[in-house]
Amino acid sequence: MRTLWKGAVSFGLVNIPVKMYVATERKDIKFHYLHKECMSPIQYRKYCPNCDREIASEEIVRGYEYQKGNFVVINEEDLERIPLESTKTIDILDFVDLAQVDPIYFDKTYYLEPSQGGEKAYTLLIEAMSQTGKVAIAKVIIRSKESLAALRVKDQVLIMETIFWPDEIRSPSSLDLGVDRAKLHDNEIKMAVSLIENLSTDFEPAKYQDEHRQALWELIESKIVGKEVVAAAPAVDRGNVVDLMEALKASVKLAEETRNAQQADSKSRQAARGRGKTKTGS
C-alpha cells in the first residue's frame, strides 16, 4: 500500500509517529464512453463558453457562487492565510464509547502504522483502548482540509475513520415517515420480532458477494473470448489539418493576387501598345 500521510497521534504528552494508508478500495467496473460512430474514447475538456476556447489548468481559479452568476474568487494566497494549528498531528480530543457514534457519521477509513521508534507507544495505546472499550475522537488535517476523526482498534491495528461534522448530517425532519405506532397490533410486532430473531446470526462479511459485478465481469470476459471487441480509431492530428488548410487558403489567395496582378499588367501593356499605334498613325 502507498503511504498517504505521515505524522503523529497525540494524546496527553504522548506522541506516536505513524504512517497512514487508505484501508478500502472500490471494486466497481469502470466504463469508458466511446463515440458510437468511430469507437474513439470521448474527451472531457475544460472549455470557456464566453471565450469560446479550451483553457489550461493555470487559467482556472476557485470561485464560490454566493448568488446566481456572482462569485467570490479564492486564490492560493487566501488559503495560505487561513491559520492551521497543525498539519502533521492527529490530536485526540476525547475518548467515548463506540456505540455512541452513529454509523451515519463515518466517512473514510485509514490504517495507521507505527513509524520507527513509535512501536511501543502504539502498542500501549491499542492495549489501553482495548481494555477500556473506548474509541478516540480527534482532529486531523489531510491535504489542507481539517477533519473530525474516530480512532478505534481492529485486529490489533489502529484504524482512523474520518467522520462528518455535525452540521454536515442532514436532518430527516422533512421526510414523510408515516410513523404511527398506535396502528400496529401486538401480534404484528411479535411476528416481526420473531422473524428478525430467526434471521439473526454473526456478521461474516466474506459470505456477501457483489453478484451484479460478478455477472458483469463474466459478460465482459465472454465478449473478449468471443472476440466481440472493437478498436479505437487512430487519432487524427488536427493541428496538421489546420496548418494545411491555412496553407491552402494562403496559396489560393496568393494565386488570385498573382493572377490579378498579371491580368492588370497585361491590360496595361495592351493599353500602352494601343497608344503607340495611335501616335504612329497620326
C-alpha positions as CSV (number, residue, x, y, z in Angstrom):
1,M,0.0,0.0,0.0
2,R,1.1,3.5,-0.7
3,T,1.7,5.8,2.2
4,L,-0.9,8.6,2.1
5,W,0.3,10.7,5.1
6,K,2.9,10.8,7.7
7,G,2.6,12.4,11.1
8,A,1.9,11.5,14.8
9,V,-1.0,10.6,17.0
10,S,-1.0,12.9,20.0
11,F,-2.8,12.3,23.3
12,G,-1.7,13.9,26.5
13,L,2.0,14.3,26.4
14,V,2.5,11.2,24.2
15,N,3.3,11.5,20.5
16,I,3.2,8.3,18.4
17,P,4.8,8.7,14.9
18,V,2.6,6.9,12.4
19,K,2.1,6.4,8.7
20,M,-1.4,6.4,7.2
21,Y,-2.8,4.1,4.5
22,V,-6.2,4.0,2.7
23,A,-8.0,1.0,4.2
24,T,-10.6,0.5,1.5
25,E,-10.9,0.4,-2.3
26,R,-13.8,0.5,-4.8
27,K,-14.2,-2.6,-6.9
28,D,-16.6,-1.1,-9.4
29,I,-16.1,-2.0,-13.1
30,K,-15.4,1.3,-14.8
31,F,-16.6,2.0,-18.4
32,H,-15.2,4.5,-20.9
33,Y,-17.7,6.4,-23.1
34,L,-17.0,5.9,-26.8
35,H,-18.2,7.7,-29.9
36,K,-20.6,5.1,-31.5
37,E,-19.5,6.0,-35.0
38,C,-15.7,5.5,-34.7
39,M,-15.4,3.9,-31.2
40,S,-12.9,6.6,-30.1
41,P,-12.9,7.5,-26.4
42,I,-14.8,10.7,-25.6
43,Q,-12.7,13.5,-24.2
44,Y,-13.9,15.9,-21.5
45,R,-12.2,19.3,-21.9
46,K,-12.1,22.5,-19.9
47,Y,-14.0,24.9,-22.1
48,C,-14.9,28.6,-21.6
49,P,-18.2,29.3,-23.4
50,N,-17.6,33.1,-23.1
51,C,-14.1,33.0,-24.7
52,D,-15.2,30.1,-27.0
53,R,-11.9,28.1,-26.4
54,E,-10.3,25.5,-24.3
55,I,-8.4,26.8,-21.3
56,A,-5.3,25.4,-19.5
57,S,-5.2,24.5,-15.8
58,E,-3.2,27.6,-14.9
59,E,-6.0,29.8,-16.2
60,I,-8.5,28.3,-13.7
61,V,-9.3,29.9,-10.3
62,R,-11.6,28.8,-7.5
63,G,-14.9,30.7,-7.2
64,Y,-17.7,30.4,-4.7
65,E,-21.1,31.3,-6.1
66,Y,-22.8,33.3,-3.4
67,Q,-25.6,34.5,-5.7
68,K,-26.6,33.2,-9.1
69,G,-23.9,34.3,-11.5
70,N,-21.9,36.1,-8.8
71,F,-18.7,34.6,-7.4
72,V,-16.1,35.3,-4.8
73,V,-12.6,34.3,-6.1
74,I,-10.4,32.4,-3.6
75,N,-6.7,32.0,-4.6
76,E,-3.8,30.1,-3.1
77,E,-2.6,33.2,-1.1
78,D,-6.1,33.4,0.5
79,L,-6.0,29.8,1.6
80,E,-2.5,30.1,3.0
81,R,-3.6,32.9,5.3
82,I,-6.2,30.6,7.0
83,P,-4.5,29.5,10.2
84,L,-3.9,25.8,10.6
85,E,-2.7,24.8,14.1
86,S,-1.2,21.5,13.0
87,T,-0.7,19.7,9.7
88,K,1.1,16.6,10.8
89,T,-0.7,15.6,14.0
90,I,-3.8,13.6,14.8
91,D,-4.9,15.4,18.0
92,I,-7.0,13.2,20.3
93,L,-9.7,15.3,22.0
94,D,-11.8,12.8,23.9
95,F,-12.4,9.1,24.4
96,V,-16.0,7.8,24.0
97,D,-18.0,4.6,23.7
98,L,-18.1,3.4,20.1
99,A,-21.9,2.7,20.5
100,Q,-22.4,6.4,21.0
101,V,-21.0,7.2,17.5
102,D,-23.8,6.6,15.0
103,P,-22.6,5.0,11.7
104,I,-24.0,7.9,9.7
105,Y,-21.0,9.9,10.8
106,F,-18.4,7.6,9.3
107,D,-16.8,8.7,6.0
108,K,-13.5,7.1,5.0
109,T,-11.3,4.5,6.7
110,Y,-7.5,4.5,7.1
111,Y,-4.9,2.2,8.7
112,L,-2.3,3.7,11.0
113,E,1.0,2.0,11.1
114,P,3.7,3.0,13.7
115,S,6.8,4.6,12.3
116,Q,10.2,3.6,13.5
117,G,10.6,4.4,17.2
118,G,6.8,4.6,17.9
119,E,6.1,0.8,18.1
120,K,5.9,0.7,21.9
121,A,3.6,3.7,22.4
122,Y,1.5,2.5,19.5
123,T,1.0,-0.9,21.2
124,L,0.4,0.8,24.6
125,L,-2.4,2.9,23.1
126,I,-4.0,-0.2,21.4
127,E,-3.9,-2.1,24.7
128,A,-5.4,0.7,26.7
129,M,-8.2,1.3,24.2
130,S,-8.9,-2.4,24.0
131,Q,-9.2,-2.8,27.8
132,T,-11.4,0.3,28.2
133,G,-13.6,-0.4,25.1
134,K,-13.2,3.2,24.1
135,V,-12.6,5.0,20.8
136,A,-10.8,8.3,20.4
137,I,-12.3,11.4,18.8
138,A,-9.6,13.5,17.2
139,K,-8.9,16.3,14.7
140,V,-6.6,15.8,11.7
141,I,-5.6,17.9,8.7
142,I,-5.3,15.8,5.5
143,R,-4.4,17.7,2.2
144,S,-5.2,21.1,3.7
145,K,-8.6,20.0,4.9
146,E,-9.4,19.7,8.6
147,S,-11.5,16.6,9.5
148,L,-13.0,15.1,12.6
149,A,-12.0,11.5,13.1
150,A,-12.6,8.5,15.3
151,L,-9.7,6.2,16.2
152,R,-10.5,2.6,17.1
153,V,-8.8,-0.8,17.3
154,K,-9.5,-3.7,15.0
155,D,-7.3,-6.9,14.9
156,Q,-4.6,-5.1,16.9
157,V,-4.4,-2.3,14.3
158,L,-5.2,1.3,15.0
159,I,-7.8,2.4,12.5
160,M,-8.8,6.0,11.8
161,E,-12.3,6.8,10.4
162,T,-12.8,10.4,9.2
163,I,-16.3,11.4,10.3
164,F,-18.6,14.1,9.2
165,W,-19.0,17.3,11.1
166,P,-22.4,17.6,12.9
167,D,-23.6,20.3,10.5
168,E,-22.9,18.0,7.6
169,I,-25.5,15.5,8.7
170,R,-28.9,16.3,7.1
171,S,-31.9,16.3,9.3
172,P,-34.6,13.7,8.5
173,S,-37.3,16.1,9.8
174,S,-38.6,16.9,6.3
175,L,-39.3,13.2,5.5
176,D,-42.8,11.9,5.4
177,L,-42.3,8.7,7.5
178,G,-46.0,7.9,8.3
179,V,-45.0,6.5,11.7
180,D,-47.9,5.8,14.0
181,R,-47.2,3.0,16.4
182,A,-50.9,3.1,17.5
183,K,-51.7,1.4,14.2
184,L,-49.6,-1.6,14.9
185,H,-51.1,-4.7,16.5
186,D,-49.2,-6.6,19.2
187,N,-49.3,-9.8,17.1
188,E,-47.8,-8.0,14.2
189,I,-44.9,-6.7,16.4
190,K,-44.4,-10.2,17.8
191,M,-44.2,-11.8,14.3
192,A,-41.8,-9.1,13.1
193,V,-39.6,-9.6,16.2
194,S,-39.7,-13.4,15.7
195,L,-38.7,-13.1,12.1
196,I,-35.7,-10.9,13.0
197,E,-34.6,-13.4,15.7
198,N,-34.9,-16.3,13.2
199,L,-32.7,-14.5,10.7
200,S,-30.2,-13.3,13.2
201,T,-26.6,-14.6,13.0
202,D,-23.0,-13.5,13.4
203,F,-21.7,-10.9,10.9
204,E,-19.5,-12.7,8.4
205,P,-18.7,-10.2,5.6
206,A,-17.0,-12.9,3.4
207,K,-20.3,-14.6,2.7
208,Y,-21.7,-11.5,1.0
209,Q,-20.8,-11.1,-2.7
210,D,-21.4,-8.4,-5.3
211,E,-23.4,-10.7,-7.7
212,H,-24.1,-7.9,-10.2
213,R,-20.4,-7.0,-10.5
214,Q,-19.5,-10.7,-10.9
215,A,-22.2,-11.2,-13.6
216,L,-21.0,-8.1,-15.4
217,W,-17.4,-9.3,-15.4
218,E,-18.4,-12.7,-16.8
219,L,-20.2,-10.9,-19.6
220,I,-17.1,-8.8,-20.4
221,E,-14.9,-11.9,-20.4
222,S,-17.3,-13.8,-22.6
223,K,-17.2,-10.9,-25.2
224,I,-13.4,-10.9,-25.1
225,V,-13.3,-14.7,-25.6
226,G,-15.8,-14.4,-28.5
227,K,-13.8,-11.5,-30.0
228,E,-16.7,-9.2,-29.7
229,V,-14.3,-6.3,-29.4
230,V,-13.7,-3.0,-31.1
231,A,-10.5,-0.9,-31.6
232,A,-10.5,2.8,-31.3
233,A,-9.9,4.7,-34.5
234,P,-6.4,6.1,-34.8
235,A,-6.1,9.7,-33.5
236,V,-6.1,12.4,-36.2
237,D,-3.6,15.1,-35.9
238,R,-5.9,18.1,-36.2
239,G,-3.1,20.5,-35.8
240,N,-1.6,19.4,-39.2
241,V,-5.0,19.6,-40.8
242,V,-5.5,23.1,-39.6
243,D,-2.0,24.1,-40.8
244,L,-2.6,22.5,-44.2
245,M,-5.9,24.3,-44.5
246,E,-4.3,27.6,-43.6
247,A,-1.5,26.9,-46.1
248,L,-4.1,26.1,-48.8
249,K,-6.0,29.2,-48.1
250,A,-2.9,31.3,-48.3
251,S,-1.8,29.6,-51.5
252,V,-5.2,30.3,-53.1
253,K,-5.1,33.9,-52.0
254,L,-1.5,34.3,-53.4
255,A,-2.5,32.7,-56.7
256,E,-5.5,35.0,-57.0
257,E,-3.4,38.0,-56.2
258,T,-0.7,36.9,-58.8
259,R,-3.3,36.3,-61.4
260,N,-5.0,39.7,-60.8
261,A,-1.6,41.3,-61.0
262,Q,-0.7,39.5,-64.2
263,Q,-4.1,40.5,-65.7
264,A,-3.6,44.1,-64.7
265,D,-0.1,44.1,-66.2
266,S,-1.4,42.6,-69.4
267,K,-4.1,45.2,-69.7
268,S,-1.5,47.9,-69.0
269,R,0.8,46.6,-71.8
270,Q,-2.1,46.4,-74.3
271,A,-3.2,49.9,-73.5
272,A,0.4,51.1,-74.0
273,R,0.6,49.4,-77.4
274,G,-2.7,50.9,-78.4
275,R,-1.5,54.4,-77.5
276,G,1.7,53.7,-79.6
277,K,-0.3,52.8,-82.7
278,T,-2.5,55.9,-82.4
279,K,0.6,58.1,-82.3
280,T,2.2,56.4,-85.3
281,G,-0.9,56.7,-87.4
282,S,-1.2,60.4,-86.7
